């Protein structure tokens, strides 16, 4: 097998198996550091051995076995004699594990474990992104708009707190699940977003991450079918992912929503997403709790995907939905997205005034500068628009997005 094919096989295995290997080891050994380190050592072993021995028929099983042996070897080195006997028994014990809670998927169970209330919300999300999503510290830092060193310390402290607090590696009770749900939903959505528009690397989209997030969303809906925000998040991801094939051109450039070929959208995902949104609208009308953040975002995406063309979009409905969302989440990014919709309804001058008020909070966010550049272009301020495009290109980590922004900048009239 050629070197390039082996490298692709290893990369594919990392995308597909990392979370499964880490989650399985965490369940078995009850130690996050051990699970992550042993999984990493298994992949190092794959890099060394697969080019020589060939890619195994079942890469996931090979990685799990290798990682388990690496973990037990470490336990043997670090433990007393009694512990060594226990480790040897673990090595030869092939019996399936007993159910440890209402969720039977190791990865989803690990999401809930990492979202323990003892951890700060940001730590819960960051730790789970690292262990379940396989994201690098740099990618997670970009998602949180914080320096990489800050995120590294946050993840390290989170793992240390889990160990110090003796948080058990089992699924929480059904009552505890709802307490941790907000953090779990945030984790899944951030994993999806990293796949939807990757912040680093050569691939503008990472289907492995969007697929994993949707898989976790479906599992969570099976667990909590009557929880509106779970359904809302799944609908939101489906409607966004439906546009995947139309979002990058054949030249590798990002294609914005107004320029996409809507005939290329995945109609099955659009239909499913719309069905879930209608389900929640019916539930709220029947007396369920008012829609939360994810249900409102799903409704916004339903309006977009319901329009046969960009010019047919019901922008007044989108602005109204953003108005409701701001009452729940008045973050600068939500206000930025509302202002972009306002530009289509009330004109770019009105939107530009709103966006400029967000400059201090979003100066390090490339999408802020990209939106501002477009509005400045539309009002004829080419020099200011060019400077905003330059700043957006400087901050953007996605190659397709940089290509799009560069073209838009270069089209400005001098």
N, C-alpha and C positions, 0 to 999 in steps of 0.2 A: 504494500500500500504506500502511495506517495506521501511525502511529508505534508503537503497541503491538505490532502484528504484526512490525514490523522489530526492535523490542527483543527480542521472543521469539525471532526467528530468530537474532539475534546471540548471545543467551544459549544457545540450543540449539547453535549452532556452537561456542561456547566449550567447552561440555560435551563435544561429540563430537569436536572437531578439535584442541583445544589440544595434547594429548599427541602426536598424530600430526605436527603441524606442528613442534613443538619437537624431537621425535626425528629427523625427517627433516633438519632444519637442522643438528642436532648431528652426524649422520652425514656430511653433506655438507661442513660447514665445520670440524668438529673443535673447536668453541669453545662451551662451555655458555652463557657470558654473552651471546655474540653470538646464539645460538639463541633464548634466552629473550627478549632485548630485541627482536629482529626480529619474533618472534611477537607480542609485546605491541604493537609498532608496527603490525602488520598488523591487529590487532583495533581499534586506535584508528582506523585508516583505514576499517575497515568501519563503525564508528560514525558517521564523517563522511560516507561516500559512499553507503552502502546506503539511507538514507532518501531520498536524492536520485535515485540511479540504479536503485534496486530491489535486492532480494536476488538475487544471481547464481544460475543454475540449479544450479551445483555449488559451494556455499560453501567446502568443504574445498579444492578446487583453487584457487579465488580466493585464499583465505588463504595457501596454500602459495606460490603465485606471488608474491603481494604481499610476503610475509615474505622470500622469497628475494631479491627485488629490494632490499628494505630492507637485508638483510645485505650484499649486494654493494655497495650505495651506501656503506655504512659502511666496508667494506674499501677501496674506492676513495679515500675521504677520508683514511684512516689509513695507507695503504700508499705505498711508493715506486712509481716508474714501472713497474718490472718486475711488481710485485704488481698494478698496475692492469690490465696486459695479461692477467694470469692471471684476474683477476676478470671481465674482459670475456668471456673464453673460457668461464668457468663460467656466465655468464648465458645464453650461446647454446647450451650443451651440454645437449641433451635426451636423451642416451643413458642407458639404465637403468644403475644402479650395479651393480657386480660383487658377488656374494655375499661377505660378510666373516666368515662363521662358520656354525656349525650352526643358528643361528636367523635366519629371514628377516623377522621382524617388527621394524620399527624401534623400536617402543615397548618390546618385551620386551628387545631388545638394549640399549637405553638403561638399563633397569633393572639389567642385569648390569654395565654400565660404571660406573654410579653406585655400585654395590656393590663397588667395587674394594677389595682388602685394605689398600691404603695409607690408606684412610679409616677413622676410628673407626666402630663399628657404628651409633651414633646418627646420625652425620653421613651415612652411606650411606642410612639409612632416610629421614631428613628431606629430603635432597636429591632423592631419587627421588620422594617424595610431592609435592614442589614441581614438579618438571619433568614427571613422568608423570601424576600425579593431578590436577594443576592446583589443588591446595589452597593456600589462602592461608597466610601465615606464622602467623597467629593460629590457624587450624584445626590446623596441625601442632603448634604449641605446646600446644594443649589436649590433643592426643593423647598428648603426652609429659609432660604435667603440669609444664611449665616456663614461665617468663615469655616473652612474645613477643619481647622484646629479646634474650634468650638464644638463642632459636631463630633469629632473623635473623642473629646473629653466627655461629652454627653452620653455617648454609647458606652464608654468604659465605666462611667459611674453607674449607669443603669444596670449593667451586668453585675457589677460589684454589689449593688443594693439587693438584687435578686438573691445573690448568694448569701449575703449577710442576714437578710430577713428570712432565709430558709423558705422561700416561696416554693410550694410544691409543684412538680412538673406533672400536673394532672389537669383535666378539664374542670373548670369551676362548676358549681351547681347551676341549675336552671335560673335561679334567682340572681346569682352573681353575673350571669351572662348579660343581662340587660344593663347592669351597672357599668360594664366594660364596653358596651356596644359603640359608644361614640368614638373611642380610640380605635376599635377594630375597623369601623367604617372609614376612618381617616387613613388608616394603614392601607386598606385595599384601594382606596381612591388614589393615593399617592403612588402606589405601585403601578396602577393603570396609567396615571399621567406620565410617569417616566417612560413607559412604553409608547404612549400616544405621541410624544415629542421628546425624544431622548436628549438629555442635557449634555452628553459627552459621547465620544466615540465616532466611528465612521457611519454607523447606521442611523438614519434620521428617525426611523420607527423601529420599535422593538416588539414585534408581535408576540414573542414569548412572554413578555411582561403583561401586555394587555390581555392575552389569553389566560394567563394565570390569575390575574385580578378578576376577570369575568368568572372563571371557574370557582374561585373563592366566593364571589358574590352569589353564584347559584347555590353553592353549598350553604351559605349563610341564610339564603331565602328558604331553603328546605328546612333549616333549623327553626327559623322564626318567620313563618309565612304571613303572619298578621302584622308584622312590624313594618310600618309605612316607610321608614327611612331605609330599611334594607331593600325593599322593593324599588324605592326611588333611586338608590345608588345603582342597582342592577340595570334599571331602565336607562339611566344616564350613560353608563358605560356602553351599553348595547347601541344606543343611538349615536354616540361618538365613534365607536369602532366601526359602525356601518359605513362610515365615510373613508375608511382606511385606504382603499385602493385608489381613491381619487385625490388623495392629499399630497402626493409627491409626483411630479412630472417625470417623463422618461429621461429628462436631462438631470434629474436629481434635485429639482427645485421645489420648495414648498408651494402648494396650490391653496390659496385661501378659500374660505367657504363660498364667497361670491363668484369665484372663478371655476369652481369644481364642476365636473361633468356629473350631474345628479343621476344620470342613467347608469353610472358605474357603481352607485351605492349598493350595498348589500340590502336588498329589499326585505329579505327574511328577518334580518336584525331590526330594520326600521319598523316592520309590522309588529314584531315582538315587543320592542320598546314602547311603541304607541299603545299597545294593549295593556302593558303594565301601568303606564301613565293614566289611562282611562280607568283601570282598576282602582287606582288610588283616588282619583276624582270621585268615583262612585262611593268609595269607602268613607271619604270625608263628608260627602253629601248625606250619608246614612248615619253620621254621628261620630266617626272616628276623629282622632286628634287632628288639628290643623296641620297642613304640610310643613315639613321641616326643610332644611337646606338642600338635601339631595333631591327631594321630590320637586322642589321649585326649579333646581337646575335641570332636572329631567324634563320638566314642562317647557322650559326655555328651549331645550334641544328638540322637543317635539314640535314646537312652532317652526323652528328652522327647517326640520326635515319634512314638515308637512307642505311647505311651499314648493311649488313646481319650479320656481326660479328665484334668484336672489331678490329681484325687483318685486316679487309677489309676497315677500315676507311681511307678516303682520307686526311691524315694529312697535306699534302702540301697545300690543299685548306683551311683547318682550320687555318693554320698559316698565309696564305695570308689574310684571313678575319680578323684575329686578327691584322695584320699589318694595315689594313684600319681602324679598330676600334680604335687603339692607336692614330691615327691622330685626332680622334674626342674626345677620352677620354683616356688620358695617365695616368690614376690613377694607383697606385701600384697594386690594385687587378686585373685590366685588364692585366697588365704586368705579374703578377703571373700566370694567366690562359694561357697567350701566352707561357710562359716558359714551362708549363706542356705539351703543344702541341709540343713545340720544342723538348722536350725529346723524343717523339715518332718519330720525323723526323731526328734529328741530334745526338741523344744520350743523356744520363743523365749527362755527364760531361759538355756539353755545356749549358744545362738547369740549372744545379746547379750553374754555374758561374753567370747566369742571376738572379736567385732567391736570391743568397747571396747579391746582390746589393740592395735588397729590405728589408734587415733585420731591419734597423732602422724604416722604415715606417710601417712595418707589424709585429713587435715583439709581439704585443698583439692579433694577429689574428691567431686562431687555425689552419685554413686551410693552412697558410703559413708554419707552422711547420710540419703539416702532409705531405705536398708536399715535403718539404725538407727532411723529414725522409725517404720517399719512394725513393727519388733520391740517398740519401746517402746509403741506402740499396742496390740499384742497382749497385753502384760503389764499393761495398764491405767494406764500412766504418761502420761497425756494431756498434761500441761504440758511434760514433757521431749520428748514426741513432737512437739508443736507447734513447739518451738524447733528440733528437728532438721529438720522439714519446711521451716521458714523458711530454714535454712542451705542445704538442698538446692535450694530454689527460687532462692535468690540465686546459686548456683554453676551451675545448669543453663543451658545455652545453647540447648537445643532447645525450640521452642514447644510441641510436643505433650507433651513430658515435663513442662514447667512447668505446663501445664494439668492434667495428671494429678495432679501433686504438690499443686497448689493445691486441687483437689477433695478429695483425701484429707485434707489438713490441715483444710479447712473442715468435714469430716464428724466431726471429733473432738468428743467430748462435753466441754462446759465443766464 
